[in-house]
Amino acid sequence: MTPSRLLRGVSAGASTFVFMSAAFAQEALPTIDVGADSAARANATVPSRATPGDAIGSPSYAAPNASSAMKTDTPIFVTPASIQVVPRAVIDDRKENSVREALQNVSGVWFEPALGGNAVYNIRGFRTFSIFRNELRAGPGAFVFLALGPLDTSNVESIEVLKGPAAMLYGKGDPGGMISLNTKKPSATPHYSVEQQIGSSALYRTLVDATGPLNDDKTLLYRFTGAFQSYDSTSRDFVSGDGFDFAGAVTWRPFEQTEITYEVEVSKQRFKQESGVIALGNRPIQIPTTRNLQDPNLPYSNFLTLFNGVSVKHKIYENADMSWTFNGRFLARNYKDDDINLVPVDGFAYSSAFDPATGVLHRNVFAQHYHERDWAWNADVIGKFDTFGVGHEVLLGYDFNKVTGEYRTYGGGYVADPDLDVNVWAPWRGVPSWKFTQANLDSWCAQVSGCQPGRLKQQNSGFYAQDHITLFDRLHIIGGGRWDYAVHGYGYSDFFGNPPTTMEQVNVPKYGEHGFSPRAGVLFEATPWLAAFGDWSNSFGVNNGKDANGQPLRPQISEQWEGGLKGKFFDDRLTATLAFYQLTKTNIATADLSTLNTSITGNVRSRGIELDISGRIDDHLSVIGNYAHTRTKILKLSDYSSDLGTYVDVSGRWWPNVPRNSGSIWAKYDWNGYASKEGASFGLGVRYVDIRQGDNQNTFQLPAYAVLDAMVGYKWKYEGTNWNAQLNFKNLTDTRYYQGADQFTNFDPRLSIFPGERFQVIGSLKVEY
């Protein structure tokens, strides 16, 4: 039975999982910051016996509160920082089945694709390699381009994006910002739903969601979510896949003051790879964007992720004048990636891999195996009290994170197989299956003195303290700092010397770094609907790798200045944030592809303006939109040119994959009102991305594009159940565009440019009760 037919059968029987979900309630997701949802927690940071899931199925685009910016559930309007939230209602209305799609609703955030089905995200011009789940780091380690993998939204309640360095609260990281996935929480109110999606790319996707109490006094709650899908892309030839995501959570409230949640989530994805198209001159080659330079006989690549998490909230003390709360979280992540590709060879050098005169691309089979294990935990104590009329919200915390990983390559990633040469203008198909066998991969390993094994070990810990001061009920001041200590080791084989052949032979030298990351901010509520804010932050980040002398690289240092306005309009139904910033990152490492070592050569600065709006104009019209003007410039950097065999000074050039202007707007009109369970709905949106540079040397550009999306739906009630039928149209005008160029996999970016999705239609039918 084919995967597609199998999953169609699963879809037909998916409703049984609604009734079985209680039995699976112990299969849940990673750590959860347990408590009431954002609407119910606006004025409290401690658990209560109030229903935590009051907003299950909420159709609102408004997100008045966010916790990641302060590690407390503080209203966004009084938080002196730029933070945006993508609520579940937007994800459902736009049928955004991946985190990548959902982040299109946030200003200054772009998806950067990479070989092997992996990706990173770009925030304010800087790549962000870590994804957080409920405010705990969920990987990856040094092999950043491998360890993210596909991210499904089936168990995501909302996504928070904190702009700028977040090191004061979360430790070493990337300066552009952090992305935190807030997972679905158990609720004391029973709720069940089943949804079936069918799409034009042979998409079959089934979602189930069930929650409620497990005992009469509602001290034991559960939630179960599941997603099954298969597809066969119409946007790219030979790209197909299937997978599932199961998650569950159990919350126990043994006492009025205490709440404990255990979660587990397992996600498995299987799909055939694509390697993108190539550049010809200063633009992507003009071949059909559906043309995939892989082969229909390419085996499936596999990604498997398992999360286990525990969180504890305990109200230590509370009276009319003071409260103290303890929050503890633990998260374990186990990730495996086995992928196989036909790659350009020698991918380090464009001129070696591709002959523009003949159109011949040299290729070989290349496979990667990666296994990473992450552990993270933190303990926070939050105190609320007044001193002489001055309000304080104090945060004291400690966190710890450990990562180990093992990586190995197989095949001829650096030596071409003449049998696999292909003409990009008229590619042949039908690579013999034996070319993808382990025996053939091993034979090519022997020709390059062994294949690359690599290992990493990282351990990070930090103490932090923060005070949020409120004066005159209108002036908010925050100040805090963090002391970090990081131990990191990264070892790999030397292709050009005498490489080890087993993982145990890889030497992993360990180096220690420490740093201090401060933060300060101020916000003034000028009126009940308008506030002005400013903030400054500094971050410390470890450079993974070593220089030509085998010494560890100096840590990265980042600094941001930010200011702006926040507003609430239409009786607080619509919120807006306007931000101006300057962000500088120093001590950037540059890879030397002739030796696989790295060196400190770079400083990059990003300046920009961002606007985000979300909420409702009235009870019928909901909207979420953003605009970003971003100028990310290389101040100092030497970039290695494989074609020239030397470094090139690229100071003064523009950072790749960053558009000067970008934005999106999505509006939905509900005929009977946004909260109604009956009536028609209509949605229309546009996404725009400006021209982008394709590499550090600015040798080619990716054209600007605009994409239209639309939706039409109808809701009705039938015998105590609520039904919703919906049609979503993505890229309505079938625009040809490119998502980005691969900057991460050691290949020349000119050899790996990824086209965007062409026209898609998704029909869905959902029942809930």
C-alpha positions, 0 to 999 in steps of 0.5 A: 500500500502506498503512503498516500493510500495508507494515510487516506485510510487513516484520515477516514478513521481519524474521528476514532482518535477523538474518543481514544484521546484520553487513553493517549493523554500521556503522549504529549508535547515539550515543556509547557508554561502551565496556567491559564491561556493568555486571555485569562492570565492578563492579570496573574502569573500564578496558577488558579483553578479557573479553566486554563483553556477558556479561549480554546477555539477562540476566533480572535486575532488579538493577543494582548499578552505575551510571556517571552519578553519578560518571562512573566505574563505582561501585557504587550502594551506596557512591555518596553520591547518589540514582541509580536504574536501569531494566534491560533485563529490566524493559523487556522484561517490561513491554513498555515500548516507549518511554522514557516508559513505562520511566521510570514505574519510577523515583520522582519522575519524571513524563512531561509531554506537549506539543503536536506529539507532543513532551514533557519529563520532570519529576524532583523537581518540575522539568522536565528538558529534556535527555536524555543518551546514554551520558553525553553531552548529546543535545539539545535547545537553547532550543526545548526542547518541540520537540526531544525527540520520541518516544524508542524503547527498542529500542536501550536496555540500561538507563536511569539517573536521577541525582537533583538538580543534575548540573551539576558533571559535565555542565554547565548543566542542570535541577535535578531531575536527569538521564536517561541512556540506556545503549545496547546494546553489542557482545559477543564472545558471538554472540547473535541474537533476533527478536521480533514484537508484536501489540497491540490498538491495531492494533500491529505491532512487530518487533524484531531484535537481533544481536551477535558477533565479526567476526574470530577473535581477537574484537578486532572486534565488532558489534551491530545492532538494529532496530525497525519498528512501526505502530499505530492507537490505540484510546485516541484517535480518528484517532491512528495512525502508523508508524516505525523505529529502526535502530542498530548499533555496531562495537568495535575493540580494536587493543591490550590497553589500547585500545578504540574504538567507532563508532556510528550510529542513525537513527530516523524516526517518523510519526504524526497529532497530538492536541491533548488536551482542554480544562478546564471549570471546575476539571476536564477536560471530561467528554467521552469521553477517546477523543474527539480534537479533531483531524480524520481528514484531518489529515496526518501529522507527521514526526520524524527523528533521526540520531546518530553517535558515537565513544568511546575508552577507553585504559588509560594506566598500571596496576600493583598500586597505581595505574591511570590511564585515558582516556575520550573521547567524541563525539556528533553529533545531527541532528534534524528535526521537521515537524508540523501540527495544528488548534490552539485560537485564540487559544490564549494566552487560554482565554476567546478560544478556548473558549465554555463556554456554547455548547461552541464551540472556535475553531481554525485550522491551525498547522504547525511546522518545526524543524531542530537540530544538536548536537555534544558531546564530552568527555575524562576522565582517571580515576586510582585510587591510595592515599596513606597508606592513603587510597583515591582515585579522581580524575576530571579532565575537560573537555567541550564542547557546541554547538547550532544550531537553526532554527524556523518556524511557519506558519498561523493560530495566532493568528487563528481560521478560522471554517470550523474552529469545532467544538462539543466536545460534538458535533464535526463531522469532515472538514476539507477537505484544502486547508486543510492545504496550504502555500498556505493556511498562507501565506495565514494568515501574511500576515494576522498580518504573517508567520509566526514564524522563530526561530534559536538558537545555544548553546555550552557548555564546562567543566572539572571535577575530583572526588575520591572518597576512601575511608577505613577501607573504609567511609567514602566522601567525594566533593568536586568542582567545575566551572567553566562558560562558556556562550555563548547566542543566541536570536532570533525575530520580533516578531509585534507589530512588523515581523517578518522573513520569512526565517531570515537576517533573524532577529537572534541576539544572543549573550551569555556567562555563566560559573558555578561548580558545586560538589558534596560528599557523604559515605556511611558503610557502617554494616553490610555491608547498610546505609549512610547518605549525605548530599550537597549540590550547586549548579548553574548554568543559562542562561536562554534568552531576553531581557527587554523591554529586549533584555537577556539574563536572569540565569542560573538557580541551583539548590541541593540538600540530600539525605540518606538510607539505602541497603540490600542485602537477601536476600544482596544480591539486592535493593537499596533507596534512601531519600532526603530532599531539599530543592531550590530553583531561583531566577531562573526566567524567566516568559513575557509572552505579550503581547510574547513577551519573558521576565522573571526573576520566580520561585523554586520549592522542592521537598521530598520523600521517595523510596523505590526498590527493585529486584532479587529476593526469591529466585530466583523473585520479582523486583520493582521499585517506588518511592514519592515524596512531593513538595511543589513550591511556588512561593515567588515568581512572577508568571504572565501571565494572558492572560484578564486581560491582566496578571500575577498573583502566584502565590506560595504556589501549587503547581507544576503537573503534580506529584503530592503522592504517586505510586508504582508496584510491579511483581512477576514470579514465574518458576515455574522460577526467574528464570534458567530458559529454560523455564517459566511467568511471571506479573507484576502491577503498579500505578501510582498518581498523586495529584491535580495542579494544571494550571497555575501559577495553580492554576485547575484540577486533574487527578484522581488515578488508579491503573492495573493492569498484568499479564503472563503468559508461557511459555518453552521450548526447541526445537532449540537455540533459546529461545522466549518467548510473552507477553501483557501487559495495560496499564491492565487496568481501563480506568481513565480518567486524564490524563497532564498539561497542556501547559505549554510551547507558549504555549497556555493549559494549560486548552486542552491536557490529554492523556488517558492510554492506555486498556486495551491488550493486547500479545501477543509471540513471541520467539526467540533463540539 
